[in-house]
Amino acid sequence: MGGAPLPLALTSRLEVMNRLGRAMADPSRSRILMLLLEGPAYPAGIAEALELTRQNVSNHLTCLRDC
């Protein structure tokens, strides 16, 4: 489909939606975000509450921050 290029604002919105989709695609990241809706938490506390390893939580938080 040729067509005209998308406006910059729409392109930016699509990029944001794609990043959000990547972030939410993993169940652990979704659980972390739901936990953080209750308030701030340290990674160690998140790991304990969600029964994940600290390294795993750290990796997910990095992904969420980058997304």
N, CA, C and O atoms as a CHARMM CRD file, in Angstrom:
* protein
*
  268
    1    1 MET  N      0.84400  -1.18200   0.00000 PROA 1      0.00000
    2    1 MET  CA     0.00000   0.00000   0.00000 PROA 1      0.00000
    3    1 MET  C      0.87900   1.23000   0.00000 PROA 1      0.00000
    4    1 MET  O      1.49900   1.53500   1.01800 PROA 1      0.00000
    5    2 GLY  N      0.95200   1.93700  -1.09600 PROA 2      0.00000
    6    2 GLY  CA     1.76500   3.14300  -1.22700 PROA 2      0.00000
    7    2 GLY  C      1.28100   4.23500  -0.30700 PROA 2      0.00000
    8    2 GLY  O      1.62600   4.23900   0.87500 PROA 2      0.00000
    9    3 GLY  N      0.50700   5.14300  -0.80300 PROA 3      0.00000
   10    3 GLY  CA    -0.09500   6.18000   0.02200 PROA 3      0.00000
   11    3 GLY  C      0.90200   7.17200   0.57900 PROA 3      0.00000
   12    3 GLY  O      2.11700   6.99800   0.48700 PROA 3      0.00000
   13    4 ALA  N      0.34700   8.21300   1.15800 PROA 4      0.00000
   14    4 ALA  CA     1.16100   9.27900   1.74400 PROA 4      0.00000
   15    4 ALA  C      1.76300   8.81000   3.06300 PROA 4      0.00000
   16    4 ALA  O      1.17700   7.97200   3.74800 PROA 4      0.00000
   17    5 PRO  N      2.92800   9.34400   3.42400 PROA 5      0.00000
   18    5 PRO  CA     3.53100   8.98300   4.71300 PROA 5      0.00000
   19    5 PRO  C      2.64600   9.47800   5.86100 PROA 5      0.00000
   20    5 PRO  O      1.90700  10.45300   5.72500 PROA 5      0.00000
   21    6 LEU  N      2.74400   8.78300   6.98500 PROA 6      0.00000
   22    6 LEU  CA     1.96900   9.17800   8.15800 PROA 6      0.00000
   23    6 LEU  C      2.50300  10.47900   8.73600 PROA 6      0.00000
   24    6 LEU  O      3.71000  10.71900   8.69500 PROA 6      0.00000
   25    7 PRO  N      1.62500  11.32600   9.27600 PROA 7      0.00000
   26    7 PRO  CA     2.09000  12.54500   9.94500 PROA 7      0.00000
   27    7 PRO  C      2.98300  12.18400  11.12800 PROA 7      0.00000
   28    7 PRO  O      2.82600  11.12200  11.72900 PROA 7      0.00000
   29    8 LEU  N      3.91800  13.07100  11.46000 PROA 8      0.00000
   30    8 LEU  CA     4.87900  12.81700  12.52300 PROA 8      0.00000
   31    8 LEU  C      4.18600  12.50000  13.84200 PROA 8      0.00000
   32    8 LEU  O      4.60800  11.58300  14.54600 PROA 8      0.00000
   33    9 ALA  N      3.14200  13.22700  14.19200 PROA 9      0.00000
   34    9 ALA  CA     2.44600  12.99300  15.45800 PROA 9      0.00000
   35    9 ALA  C      1.87000  11.57800  15.50200 PROA 9      0.00000
   36    9 ALA  O      1.94100  10.91200  16.53400 PROA 9      0.00000
   37   10 LEU  N      1.30800  11.12400  14.40400 PROA 10     0.00000
   38   10 LEU  CA     0.74000   9.77900  14.35300 PROA 10     0.00000
   39   10 LEU  C      1.84000   8.73400  14.41800 PROA 10     0.00000
   40   10 LEU  O      1.67700   7.70500  15.07400 PROA 10     0.00000
   41   11 THR  N      2.94600   8.98200  13.75500 PROA 11     0.00000
   42   11 THR  CA     4.08200   8.06500  13.80400 PROA 11     0.00000
   43   11 THR  C      4.58000   7.93100  15.24400 PROA 11     0.00000
   44   11 THR  O      4.85300   6.82300  15.70400 PROA 11     0.00000
   45   12 SER  N      4.69800   9.04700  15.95000 PROA 12     0.00000
   46   12 SER  CA     5.14800   9.01500  17.34700 PROA 12     0.00000
   47   12 SER  C      4.17600   8.23300  18.21400 PROA 12     0.00000
   48   12 SER  O      4.59100   7.46500  19.08100 PROA 12     0.00000
   49   13 ARG  N      2.89300   8.42400  17.98400 PROA 13     0.00000
   50   13 ARG  CA     1.88800   7.68900  18.75600 PROA 13     0.00000
   51   13 ARG  C      1.98400   6.19600  18.48700 PROA 13     0.00000
   52   13 ARG  O      1.86200   5.38800  19.40800 PROA 13     0.00000
   53   14 LEU  N      2.19900   5.82900  17.23800 PROA 14     0.00000
   54   14 LEU  CA     2.33200   4.41200  16.89200 PROA 14     0.00000
   55   14 LEU  C      3.56300   3.80000  17.55900 PROA 14     0.00000
   56   14 LEU  O      3.51700   2.66200  18.02800 PROA 14     0.00000
   57   15 GLU  N      4.64800   4.54700  17.60000 PROA 15     0.00000
   58   15 GLU  CA     5.85700   4.05400  18.26400 PROA 15     0.00000
   59   15 GLU  C      5.60300   3.83500  19.75000 PROA 15     0.00000
   60   15 GLU  O      6.04800   2.83900  20.31900 PROA 15     0.00000
   61   16 VAL  N      4.88900   4.76600  20.37700 PROA 16     0.00000
   62   16 VAL  CA     4.55600   4.63100  21.79600 PROA 16     0.00000
   63   16 VAL  C      3.67600   3.39700  22.00900 PROA 16     0.00000
   64   16 VAL  O      3.89800   2.63000  22.94600 PROA 16     0.00000
   65   17 MET  N      2.69500   3.20700  21.15400 PROA 17     0.00000
   66   17 MET  CA     1.80300   2.04800  21.26000 PROA 17     0.00000
   67   17 MET  C      2.59100   0.74800  21.09000 PROA 17     0.00000
   68   17 MET  O      2.34100  -0.22200  21.80500 PROA 17     0.00000
   69   18 ASN  N      3.53400   0.72100  20.15600 PROA 18     0.00000
   70   18 ASN  CA     4.35700  -0.47500  19.94900 PROA 18     0.00000
   71   18 ASN  C      5.20600  -0.78100  21.17700 PROA 18     0.00000
   72   18 ASN  O      5.32400  -1.94000  21.57600 PROA 18     0.00000
   73   19 ARG  N      5.80000   0.25200  21.78000 PROA 19     0.00000
   74   19 ARG  CA     6.60700   0.05400  22.98600 PROA 19     0.00000
   75   19 ARG  C      5.74300  -0.43700  24.13500 PROA 19     0.00000
   76   19 ARG  O      6.14400  -1.33200  24.87900 PROA 19     0.00000
   77   20 LEU  N      4.56300   0.14300  24.28000 PROA 20     0.00000
   78   20 LEU  CA     3.64200  -0.27600  25.33400 PROA 20     0.00000
   79   20 LEU  C      3.21300  -1.73100  25.12000 PROA 20     0.00000
   80   20 LEU  O      3.12100  -2.50300  26.07500 PROA 20     0.00000
   81   21 GLY  N      2.95500  -2.09300  23.87700 PROA 21     0.00000
   82   21 GLY  CA     2.58400  -3.46900  23.56800 PROA 21     0.00000
   83   21 GLY  C      3.67600  -4.44800  23.94200 PROA 21     0.00000
   84   21 GLY  O      3.39700  -5.51300  24.49300 PROA 21     0.00000
   85   22 ARG  N      4.93700  -4.09000  23.64400 PROA 22     0.00000
   86   22 ARG  CA     6.07000  -4.94800  24.02100 PROA 22     0.00000
   87   22 ARG  C      6.14700  -5.08500  25.53500 PROA 22     0.00000
   88   22 ARG  O      6.38400  -6.17500  26.05700 PROA 22     0.00000
   89   23 ALA  N      5.94700  -3.97400  26.23500 PROA 23     0.00000
   90   23 ALA  CA     6.02700  -3.99700  27.69600 PROA 23     0.00000
   91   23 ALA  C      4.94900  -4.88100  28.29300 PROA 23     0.00000
   92   23 ALA  O      5.21700  -5.63600  29.22800 PROA 23     0.00000
   93   24 MET  N      3.75000  -4.80100  27.77700 PROA 24     0.00000
   94   24 MET  CA     2.62100  -5.52600  28.35100 PROA 24     0.00000
   95   24 MET  C      2.51300  -6.96900  27.84900 PROA 24     0.00000
   96   24 MET  O      1.70000  -7.74000  28.35900 PROA 24     0.00000
   97   25 ALA  N      3.32000  -7.33600  26.86400 PROA 25     0.00000
   98   25 ALA  CA     3.23700  -8.68000  26.29000 PROA 25     0.00000
   99   25 ALA  C      3.69100  -9.76400  27.26800 PROA 25     0.00000
  100   25 ALA  O      3.32100 -10.92600  27.10400 PROA 25     0.00000
  101   26 ASP  N      4.46500  -9.41500  28.25600 PROA 26     0.00000
  102   26 ASP  CA     4.97200 -10.39200  29.20900 PROA 26     0.00000
  103   26 ASP  C      4.12600 -10.35600  30.48300 PROA 26     0.00000
  104   26 ASP  O      3.95600  -9.28800  31.07100 PROA 26     0.00000
  105   27 PRO  N      3.59700 -11.49200  30.91800 PROA 27     0.00000
  106   27 PRO  CA     2.75600 -11.51300  32.12000 PROA 27     0.00000
  107   27 PRO  C      3.45700 -10.99500  33.37400 PROA 27     0.00000
  108   27 PRO  O      2.81700 -10.37000  34.22000 PROA 27     0.00000
  109   28 SER  N      4.75100 -11.24200  33.50700 PROA 28     0.00000
  110   28 SER  CA     5.46600 -10.76100  34.69100 PROA 28     0.00000
  111   28 SER  C      5.52200  -9.24000  34.70600 PROA 28     0.00000
  112   28 SER  O      5.36400  -8.62600  35.76200 PROA 28     0.00000
  113   29 ARG  N      5.74500  -8.62600  33.55100 PROA 29     0.00000
  114   29 ARG  CA     5.78200  -7.16200  33.50100 PROA 29     0.00000
  115   29 ARG  C      4.40400  -6.58700  33.81500 PROA 29     0.00000
  116   29 ARG  O      4.30000  -5.56100  34.48700 PROA 29     0.00000
  117   30 SER  N      3.36000  -7.23300  33.33800 PROA 30     0.00000
  118   30 SER  CA     2.00300  -6.78300  33.65700 PROA 30     0.00000
  119   30 SER  C      1.76000  -6.86200  35.15900 PROA 30     0.00000
  120   30 SER  O      1.17700  -5.95100  35.74700 PROA 30     0.00000
  121   31 ARG  N      2.20400  -7.94900  35.77600 PROA 31     0.00000
  122   31 ARG  CA     2.03400  -8.11500  37.23100 PROA 31     0.00000
  123   31 ARG  C      2.82800  -7.06200  37.98900 PROA 31     0.00000
  124   31 ARG  O      2.35100  -6.52400  38.98800 PROA 31     0.00000
  125   32 ILE  N      4.02800  -6.76600  37.52300 PROA 32     0.00000
  126   32 ILE  CA     4.84600  -5.73300  38.16800 PROA 32     0.00000
  127   32 ILE  C      4.13400  -4.38700  38.09200 PROA 32     0.00000
  128   32 ILE  O      4.06400  -3.66600  39.08800 PROA 32     0.00000
  129   33 LEU  N      3.61100  -4.04500  36.93300 PROA 33     0.00000
  130   33 LEU  CA     2.90800  -2.77000  36.78800 PROA 33     0.00000
  131   33 LEU  C      1.67800  -2.70900  37.68300 PROA 33     0.00000
  132   33 LEU  O      1.40400  -1.67400  38.29100 PROA 33     0.00000
  133   34 MET  N      0.93600  -3.80500  37.76900 PROA 34     0.00000
  134   34 MET  CA    -0.24200  -3.82700  38.64200 PROA 34     0.00000
  135   34 MET  C      0.16900  -3.62900  40.09600 PROA 34     0.00000
  136   34 MET  O     -0.50700  -2.92000  40.84100 PROA 34     0.00000
  137   35 LEU  N      1.26300  -4.24500  40.50100 PROA 35     0.00000
  138   35 LEU  CA     1.75800  -4.07400  41.86700 PROA 35     0.00000
  139   35 LEU  C      2.15100  -2.62600  42.11800 PROA 35     0.00000
  140   35 LEU  O      1.86900  -2.07900  43.18400 PROA 35     0.00000
  141   36 LEU  N      2.79900  -2.00500  41.14200 PROA 36     0.00000
  142   36 LEU  CA     3.26200  -0.63100  41.30700 PROA 36     0.00000
  143   36 LEU  C      2.11900   0.38100  41.30800 PROA 36     0.00000
  144   36 LEU  O      2.29700   1.51500  41.75300 PROA 36     0.00000
  145   37 LEU  N      0.95200  -0.01800  40.81700 PROA 37     0.00000
  146   37 LEU  CA    -0.21000   0.86500  40.91000 PROA 37     0.00000
  147   37 LEU  C     -0.59500   1.11000  42.36800 PROA 37     0.00000
  148   37 LEU  O     -1.20100   2.13300  42.69100 PROA 37     0.00000
  149   38 GLU  N     -0.24500   0.17600  43.24300 PROA 38     0.00000
  150   38 GLU  CA    -0.53200   0.31200  44.66800 PROA 38     0.00000
  151   38 GLU  C      0.41700   1.28900  45.34900 PROA 38     0.00000
  152   38 GLU  O      0.11100   1.79700  46.42700 PROA 38     0.00000
  153   39 GLY  N      1.55700   1.55500  44.73500 PROA 39     0.00000
  154   39 GLY  CA     2.53000   2.48200  45.30100 PROA 39     0.00000
  155   39 GLY  C      3.93600   2.04400  44.95500 PROA 39     0.00000
  156   39 GLY  O      4.14400   0.96000  44.40900 PROA 39     0.00000
  157   40 PRO  N      4.90700   2.89600  45.27800 PROA 40     0.00000
  158   40 PRO  CA     6.30400   2.57300  44.97200 PROA 40     0.00000
  159   40 PRO  C      6.75300   1.31600  45.71900 PROA 40     0.00000
  160   40 PRO  O      6.25300   0.99600  46.79800 PROA 40     0.00000
  161   41 ALA  N      7.70200   0.62300  45.11600 PROA 41     0.00000
  162   41 ALA  CA     8.23400  -0.59600  45.74400 PROA 41     0.00000
  163   41 ALA  C      9.67100  -0.79500  45.29300 PROA 41     0.00000
  164   41 ALA  O     10.05400  -0.42800  44.18200 PROA 41     0.00000
  165   42 TYR  N     10.44600  -1.37900  46.17500 PROA 42     0.00000
  166   42 TYR  CA    11.81900  -1.72900  45.83700 PROA 42     0.00000
  167   42 TYR  C     11.82000  -3.04000  45.03700 PROA 42     0.00000
  168   42 TYR  O     10.93100  -3.87500  45.20600 PROA 42     0.00000
  169   43 PRO  N     12.81200  -3.21100  44.17500 PROA 43     0.00000
  170   43 PRO  CA    12.88400  -4.45100  43.39200 PROA 43     0.00000
  171   43 PRO  C     12.85200  -5.71600  44.25000 PROA 43     0.00000
  172   43 PRO  O     12.20900  -6.69900  43.88100 PROA 43     0.00000
  173   44 ALA  N     13.53700  -5.69700  45.38300 PROA 44     0.00000
  174   44 ALA  CA    13.54400  -6.88100  46.25100 PROA 44     0.00000
  175   44 ALA  C     12.12900  -7.18100  46.75500 PROA 44     0.00000
  176   44 ALA  O     11.73600  -8.34400  46.83800 PROA 44     0.00000
  177   45 GLY  N     11.37500  -6.15300  47.08500 PROA 45     0.00000
  178   45 GLY  CA    10.00300  -6.33400  47.54400 PROA 45     0.00000
  179   45 GLY  C      9.09800  -6.84200  46.43800 PROA 45     0.00000
  180   45 GLY  O      8.21100  -7.66200  46.67600 PROA 45     0.00000
  181   46 ILE  N      9.32400  -6.34900  45.22600 PROA 46     0.00000
  182   46 ILE  CA     8.55300  -6.81700  44.06900 PROA 46     0.00000
  183   46 ILE  C      8.84300  -8.29200  43.84200 PROA 46     0.00000
  184   46 ILE  O      7.92600  -9.08600  43.62900 PROA 46     0.00000
  185   47 ALA  N     10.11400  -8.65500  43.88800 PROA 47     0.00000
  186   47 ALA  CA    10.51200 -10.04900  43.67000 PROA 47     0.00000
  187   47 ALA  C      9.84500 -10.96600  44.69000 PROA 47     0.00000
  188   47 ALA  O      9.33200 -12.02700  44.33400 PROA 47     0.00000
  189   48 GLU  N      9.85200 -10.56400  45.93500 PROA 48     0.00000
  190   48 GLU  CA     9.24800 -11.38000  46.98500 PROA 48     0.00000
  191   48 GLU  C      7.73500 -11.47700  46.80300 PROA 48     0.00000
  192   48 GLU  O      7.16200 -12.56300  46.89700 PROA 48     0.00000
  193   49 ALA  N      7.09500 -10.34800  46.54500 PROA 49     0.00000
  194   49 ALA  CA     5.63500 -10.33200  46.41500 PROA 49     0.00000
  195   49 ALA  C      5.15200 -11.16400  45.22900 PROA 49     0.00000
  196   49 ALA  O      4.10200 -11.80100  45.30300 PROA 49     0.00000
  197   50 LEU  N      5.91200 -11.15900  44.14200 PROA 50     0.00000
  198   50 LEU  CA     5.48600 -11.85300  42.92800 PROA 50     0.00000
  199   50 LEU  C      6.17400 -13.19800  42.72800 PROA 50     0.00000
  200   50 LEU  O      5.97900 -13.86600  41.71200 PROA 50     0.00000
  201   51 GLU  N      6.98800 -13.58700  43.72200 PROA 51     0.00000
  202   51 GLU  CA     7.72200 -14.85100  43.66300 PROA 51     0.00000
  203   51 GLU  C      8.56200 -14.96300  42.39400 PROA 51     0.00000
  204   51 GLU  O      8.51900 -15.96500  41.68100 PROA 51     0.00000
  205   52 LEU  N      9.32400 -13.90700  42.13700 PROA 52     0.00000
  206   52 LEU  CA    10.26600 -13.85800  41.02600 PROA 52     0.00000
  207   52 LEU  C     11.66200 -13.67000  41.60200 PROA 52     0.00000
  208   52 LEU  O     11.80900 -13.28500  42.76200 PROA 52     0.00000
  209   53 THR  N     12.68200 -13.93700  40.80300 PROA 53     0.00000
  210   53 THR  CA    14.04000 -13.66400  41.27200 PROA 53     0.00000
  211   53 THR  C     14.31300 -12.16900  41.15400 PROA 53     0.00000
  212   53 THR  O     13.68900 -11.47000  40.35500 PROA 53     0.00000
  213   54 ARG  N     15.24300 -11.69700  41.95300 PROA 54     0.00000
  214   54 ARG  CA    15.60200 -10.27900  41.89000 PROA 54     0.00000
  215   54 ARG  C     16.15600  -9.92000  40.51100 PROA 54     0.00000
  216   54 ARG  O     15.86200  -8.85000  39.97700 PROA 54     0.00000
  217   55 GLN  N     16.95800 -10.82100  39.93800 PROA 55     0.00000
  218   55 GLN  CA    17.52500 -10.57400  38.60900 PROA 55     0.00000
  219   55 GLN  C     16.41800 -10.46400  37.56800 PROA 55     0.00000
  220   55 GLN  O     16.46900  -9.60400  36.68900 PROA 55     0.00000
  221   56 ASN  N     15.42700 -11.33100  37.66900 PROA 56     0.00000
  222   56 ASN  CA    14.30800 -11.31300  36.73700 PROA 56     0.00000
  223   56 ASN  C     13.54200 -10.00100  36.85200 PROA 56     0.00000
  224   56 ASN  O     13.20200  -9.38600  35.84100 PROA 56     0.00000
  225   57 VAL  N     13.27100  -9.57400  38.07500 PROA 57     0.00000
  226   57 VAL  CA    12.57400  -8.29500  38.29300 PROA 57     0.00000
  227   57 VAL  C     13.40500  -7.14500  37.74200 PROA 57     0.00000
  228   57 VAL  O     12.87300  -6.24300  37.09400 PROA 57     0.00000
  229   58 SER  N     14.69800  -7.17600  37.99500 PROA 58     0.00000
  230   58 SER  CA    15.58100  -6.13000  37.49000 PROA 58     0.00000
  231   58 SER  C     15.51800  -6.04800  35.96900 PROA 58     0.00000
  232   58 SER  O     15.43600  -4.95900  35.40200 PROA 58     0.00000
  233   59 ASN  N     15.55600  -7.20100  35.31600 PROA 59     0.00000
  234   59 ASN  CA    15.47500  -7.22600  33.85000 PROA 59     0.00000
  235   59 ASN  C     14.14300  -6.67400  33.35800 PROA 59     0.00000
  236   59 ASN  O     14.10100  -5.91300  32.39100 PROA 59     0.00000
  237   60 HSD  N     13.06200  -7.05500  34.02100 PROA 60     0.00000
  238   60 HSD  CA    11.74300  -6.55700  33.62400 PROA 60     0.00000
  239   60 HSD  C     11.62700  -5.05500  33.84800 PROA 60     0.00000
  240   60 HSD  O     11.06600  -4.34800  33.01100 PROA 60     0.00000
  241   61 LEU  N     12.15300  -4.55800  34.97000 PROA 61     0.00000
  242   61 LEU  CA    12.10400  -3.12200  35.22900 PROA 61     0.00000
  243   61 LEU  C     12.91600  -2.34200  34.19600 PROA 61     0.00000
  244   61 LEU  O     12.52700  -1.24500  33.79300 PROA 61     0.00000
  245   62 THR  N     14.03100  -2.90200  33.77400 PROA 62     0.00000
  246   62 THR  CA    14.82700  -2.26900  32.72600 PROA 62     0.00000
  247   62 THR  C     14.03300  -2.19000  31.43500 PROA 62     0.00000
  248   62 THR  O     14.02300  -1.15700  30.76400 PROA 62     0.00000
  249   63 CYS  N     13.36600  -3.28400  31.08900 PROA 63     0.00000
  250   63 CYS  CA    12.54600  -3.29800  29.87100 PROA 63     0.00000
  251   63 CYS  C     11.43200  -2.26200  29.98100 PROA 63     0.00000
  252   63 CYS  O     11.18700  -1.50900  29.03900 PROA 63     0.00000
  253   64 LEU  N     10.75600  -2.22200  31.13100 PROA 64     0.00000
  254   64 LEU  CA     9.66100  -1.25800  31.29700 PROA 64     0.00000
  255   64 LEU  C     10.17600   0.17400  31.19700 PROA 64     0.00000
  256   64 LEU  O      9.53900   1.02500  30.57600 PROA 64     0.00000
  257   65 ARG  N     11.31300   0.43300  31.79800 PROA 65     0.00000
  258   65 ARG  CA    11.87800   1.78600  31.74600 PROA 65     0.00000
  259   65 ARG  C     12.20500   2.15700  30.30500 PROA 65     0.00000
  260   65 ARG  O     11.92800   3.27600  29.87500 PROA 65     0.00000
  261   66 ASP  N     12.78800   1.23100  29.56000 PROA 66     0.00000
  262   66 ASP  CA    13.16200   1.50200  28.17200 PROA 66     0.00000
  263   66 ASP  C     11.94200   1.63500  27.26100 PROA 66     0.00000
  264   66 ASP  O     11.95800   2.36700  26.27200 PROA 66     0.00000
  265   67 CYS  N     10.87900   0.90000  27.62800 PROA 67     0.00000
  266   67 CYS  CA     9.66200   0.98600  26.81800 PROA 67     0.00000
  267   67 CYS  C      8.95500   2.30200  27.04600 PROA 67     0.00000
  268   67 CYS  O      7.90900   2.55300  26.44700 PROA 67     0.00000
